[in-house]
């Protein structure tokens, strides 16, 4: 049976329109989950910040306990010196021990200052931790909201794909199998363009200049005329 290319070419053009739209819809659907990746990354980074803040708090608490123990031991030492005062018999030894006690008390005062500084540091780090936790809750809330939106959009796109695919199949069923086979190979290998118009006497795909004989063959529509360079099927916009 002779193929009526006058009818086949418009069907191919229409088919390509559906294929281009389907390609766009599928790409949109594929990219949608990626929109959540940025938020997921923020959540993971925030969790790492929280873990770091908690580790820092633990370290400061250990420092405070060490300093408190150091202070406790120093105070015990002062008490022992004070007890020794009762046993000293010479004025010289008494003054020396008093000086020793004074030095220990000065050291203890420094330790107390260090403990106070560490407690201030701990307060700041706990405030930072609370801010980080609050920020994490906000990001997780945002993620949940975006996830609901994107799932809804994905379903809408999936529905659109089904509708477009059904229309596409209806057009494809009207195209000759040999012509459809040529088109299918091209659509899969030529960046989604299997059939292109002649533009200024050149291929609308790769821009190869066409001979007058080639353009006449396209006008006669007795065969599928394809580009010598990119193999795309030609049609005329008239």
C-alpha positions as CSV (number, residue, x, y, z in Angstrom):
1,X,0.0,0.0,0.0
2,X,1.3,3.4,-1.1
3,X,2.1,5.7,1.8
4,X,0.4,9.1,1.7
5,X,3.2,11.4,2.9
6,X,1.0,14.5,2.7
7,X,-1.0,13.0,5.6
8,X,1.9,11.4,7.3
9,X,4.0,14.5,7.7
10,X,1.4,16.5,9.7
11,X,0.8,13.5,11.9
12,X,4.6,13.3,12.6
13,X,4.7,17.0,13.5
14,X,1.8,16.5,15.9
15,X,3.4,13.4,17.3
16,X,6.6,15.2,17.9
17,X,4.7,18.0,19.8
18,X,3.3,15.4,22.1
19,X,6.7,13.7,22.6
20,X,8.3,17.1,23.4
21,X,5.6,17.8,25.9
22,X,5.9,14.4,27.4
23,X,9.7,14.8,27.7
24,X,9.3,18.1,29.5
25,X,6.7,16.6,31.9
26,X,8.9,13.6,32.7
27,X,11.9,15.9,33.3
28,X,9.8,18.0,35.6
29,X,8.7,15.0,37.5
30,X,12.3,13.8,37.8
31,X,13.5,17.1,39.0
32,X,10.9,17.6,41.7
33,X,12.4,15.3,44.3
34,X,15.7,17.1,43.8
35,X,14.0,20.3,45.1
36,X,13.8,18.6,48.5
37,X,17.5,17.7,48.5
38,X,18.6,21.2,49.3
39,X,16.4,21.2,52.4
40,X,17.5,17.7,53.4
41,X,21.1,18.9,53.2
42,X,20.3,21.9,55.4
43,X,18.7,19.5,57.9
44,X,21.8,17.2,58.0
45,X,24.1,20.2,58.4
46,X,21.9,21.6,61.2
47,X,22.0,18.2,62.9
48,X,25.8,18.2,62.7
49,X,25.9,21.7,64.1
50,X,23.7,20.5,67.0
51,X,25.9,17.5,67.6
52,X,29.0,19.8,67.6
53,X,27.3,22.2,70.1
54,X,26.4,19.2,72.4
55,X,30.0,18.0,72.2
56,X,31.3,21.4,73.1
57,X,28.9,21.6,76.1
58,X,30.0,18.2,77.3
59,X,33.6,19.4,77.1
60,X,32.9,22.6,79.0
61,X,31.1,20.7,81.7
62,X,34.1,18.3,82.1
63,X,36.3,21.4,82.4
64,X,34.1,22.8,85.1
65,X,34.1,19.5,87.0
66,X,37.9,19.3,86.8
67,X,38.2,22.9,88.0
68,X,35.7,22.3,90.9
69,X,37.7,19.2,91.9
70,X,40.9,21.2,91.7
71,X,39.3,23.9,93.9
72,X,38.0,21.3,96.4
73,X,41.4,19.8,96.7
74,X,43.0,23.2,97.1
75,X,40.5,24.1,99.9
76,X,41.3,20.8,101.7
77,X,45.0,21.8,101.5
78,X,44.2,25.2,103.0
79,X,42.3,23.5,105.9
80,X,45.3,21.3,106.6
81,X,47.6,24.3,106.7
82,X,45.2,26.1,109.0
83,X,45.3,23.1,111.3
84,X,49.0,23.2,111.2
85,X,48.9,26.7,112.4
86,X,47.7,25.5,115.8
87,X,50.8,23.3,116.1
88,X,53.5,25.9,115.2
89,X,55.6,27.3,118.0
90,X,57.8,29.9,116.4
91,X,56.7,33.2,115.0
92,X,58.8,32.7,111.9
93,X,57.1,29.4,111.0
94,X,53.8,30.9,111.7
95,X,54.4,33.8,109.3
96,X,55.7,31.5,106.6
97,X,52.6,29.2,106.9
98,X,50.3,32.3,106.7
99,X,52.1,33.3,103.5
100,X,51.6,29.8,102.1
101,X,47.9,29.9,103.0
102,X,47.6,33.4,101.4
103,X,49.2,32.1,98.2
104,X,46.9,29.1,98.1
105,X,43.8,31.4,98.6
106,X,45.0,33.6,95.8
107,X,45.4,30.5,93.6
108,X,41.9,29.4,94.6
109,X,40.5,32.8,93.7
110,X,41.9,32.4,90.2
111,X,40.4,28.9,90.0
112,X,37.0,30.4,91.0
113,X,37.3,33.0,88.3
114,X,38.1,30.3,85.8
115,X,35.0,28.4,86.9
116,X,32.8,31.5,86.5
117,X,34.2,32.1,83.0
118,X,33.5,28.5,82.1
119,X,30.0,28.8,83.4
120,X,29.5,31.9,81.3
121,X,30.9,30.0,78.3
122,X,28.5,27.1,79.1
123,X,25.5,29.4,79.2
124,X,26.4,30.8,75.8
125,X,26.9,27.4,74.3
126,X,23.5,26.2,75.7
127,X,21.8,29.3,74.2
128,X,23.5,28.5,70.9
129,X,22.3,24.9,71.1
130,X,18.7,26.0,71.8
131,X,18.8,28.3,68.8
132,X,20.2,25.5,66.6
133,X,17.4,23.1,67.8
134,X,14.8,25.8,67.1
135,X,16.2,26.3,63.7
136,X,16.2,22.6,63.0
137,X,12.5,22.4,63.9
138,X,11.7,25.2,61.5
139,X,13.6,23.6,58.7
140,X,12.0,20.2,59.3
141,X,8.6,21.9,59.3
142,X,9.5,23.6,56.0
143,X,10.6,20.2,54.6
144,X,7.3,18.6,55.5
145,X,5.3,21.4,53.9
146,X,7.4,21.2,50.7
147,X,7.2,17.5,50.6
148,X,3.4,17.7,50.6
149,X,3.4,20.3,47.9
150,X,5.9,18.4,45.7
151,X,4.0,15.1,46.1
152,X,0.9,16.9,45.0
153,X,2.7,18.4,42.0
154,X,4.2,15.1,41.1
155,X,0.7,13.5,41.1
156,X,-0.6,16.3,38.9
157,X,2.3,15.8,36.5
158,X,1.8,12.1,36.5
159,X,-1.8,12.6,35.5
160,X,-0.8,15.0,32.8
161,X,1.7,12.4,31.5
162,X,-1.0,9.8,31.3
163,X,-3.3,12.1,29.4
164,X,-0.6,13.3,26.9
165,X,0.6,9.7,26.4
166,X,-3.0,8.6,25.5
167,X,-3.3,11.4,23.0
168,X,0.2,10.6,21.7
169,X,-0.8,6.9,21.1
170,X,-3.9,7.9,19.3
171,X,-1.8,9.9,16.8
172,X,0.9,7.2,16.6
173,X,-1.8,4.6,15.6
174,X,-2.6,6.7,12.5
175,X,1.0,6.7,11.3
176,X,2.4,4.0,8.9
177,X,4.6,1.5,10.8
178,X,7.7,2.1,8.6
179,X,7.4,5.8,8.9
180,X,6.9,5.5,12.7
181,X,10.0,3.3,13.0
182,X,12.1,5.9,11.2
183,X,10.7,8.7,13.4
184,X,11.2,6.6,16.7
185,X,14.9,6.0,15.9
186,X,15.4,9.7,15.2
187,X,13.5,11.0,18.3
188,X,15.7,8.8,20.5
189,X,18.9,9.9,18.9
190,X,18.5,13.5,17.9
191,X,17.8,15.4,21.1
192,X,14.1,15.0,20.9
193,X,13.8,16.4,17.3
194,X,13.0,13.9,14.6
195,X,11.2,16.2,12.1
196,X,12.2,19.8,11.4
197,X,11.1,22.5,9.1
198,X,13.2,23.9,6.3
199,X,14.3,27.4,7.4
200,X,15.8,29.7,4.8
201,X,16.6,26.8,2.5
202,X,18.5,25.0,5.3
203,X,17.9,22.2,7.8
204,X,16.0,23.5,10.8
205,X,18.0,21.1,13.0
206,X,21.6,21.3,12.0
207,X,21.4,24.3,9.6
208,X,22.9,22.4,6.6
209,X,22.1,24.3,3.4
210,X,19.8,22.3,1.1
211,X,20.0,21.9,-2.7
212,X,17.0,23.0,-4.8
213,X,16.5,19.4,-5.8
214,X,16.1,18.4,-2.1
215,X,13.5,21.1,-1.5
216,X,11.6,20.0,-4.6
217,X,11.6,16.4,-3.2
218,X,10.1,17.7,0.0
219,X,7.4,19.6,-1.9
220,X,6.5,16.5,-3.9
221,X,6.0,14.5,-0.6
222,X,6.5,11.2,-2.3
223,X,9.1,10.0,0.1
224,X,10.4,10.9,3.5
225,X,13.2,13.4,2.8
226,X,15.9,13.4,5.5
227,X,18.9,15.6,6.1
228,X,22.2,14.3,4.8
229,X,24.0,15.5,7.9
230,X,21.7,14.9,10.9
231,X,19.1,12.5,9.3
232,X,16.1,14.4,10.5
233,X,12.9,14.4,8.5
234,X,12.1,17.6,6.6
235,X,8.8,19.4,6.2
236,X,7.9,22.8,4.7
237,X,6.1,25.6,6.6
238,X,3.7,26.8,3.9
